[in-house]
Amino acid sequence: MKTTISSKGQIVIPAEFRKKDKIETGQAFDIDRVDRGEYRLLATDPPKNQGLVDTLLSCPVKGWFVPIDSESTDTLEAPS
């Protein structure tokens, strides 16, 4: 897929790739020069909460997670 460099030196990642890889505005990348005319672009950090919605939607039914009875930790003392 072709793209063009702007007068400011910016390269646009095509919308198809941004959508497929969930690339969001402000996401950081590292760029390495592999050879003359060959570059490698790597995302440095995933977007915040990446996968959170998928995890929540994968819960089988509402109420899947239920509280359990357990001892309170309020009365515990820190070790001396």
N, C-alpha and C positions, 0 to 999 in steps of 0.2 A: 504494500500500500504506500502511496506517495504522500508526502506532506511538504510544506514549504517553510523556510526560515524567514522570520519577519525582519523588518529594518532594525528592530531592537535586539536581534539575535535569538528570538524565541522560536521554539519549534512546537507545533500543535500536535498533540497525540490525537489521532482520529477518534471521533465520538464512539464508533463501534468498539474500539479497544477500551476506552474509558468506561463505557457501560459494562462490558464483559468482565473487566477486572475491578470494577467498583472504585475507580480512581476519582477522588474528590478534589475540589479546589483547595489549594494550599498543601496538598500532599507533597512530601519531600522525596527527592530522587538523588542518587549518585550517578554521575556520568563518567565513564572511563574511555580513554582513547585506546582502542585496540591496535589500530594501524591507520595509515593515511586513508581517510574517507570511511573508516569503520569505527563505530562507537557502540558502547553498551550502556544502556539505561537501566538502573535498578532502583526499585522502590526501597526507601530506607526504613520506613516504619508504616505499619498498616494503619488505616483510619481508626479513630477511636471507636471502641465497641464493635469492631468488625466481627461478624458472626453472632452477635448477641441476639438480634431479631430471629435469625434462623434457629438458634438454640431455644428461644422462648416459644417459637411456633412449633417446634418439634415435641413439646409437651403433649401427651396424649389427650388430656381433657382438663378443663378448669377444675382446680382442686386437687390436682395430681400431687402437689407438694403439700403435705399436712404437717402441722407442728407435732412434736413428740414431747412426752413428759420427760423432764430431766431435772437434775439438781441445779439449784441456782449457784452461780459463781460469785454472787455479790458478797458472800461471807468468806471467801478465800483470802488468805493473807499472803503477802509477798514473802519469798524466802529471805532469811536474814543473812 
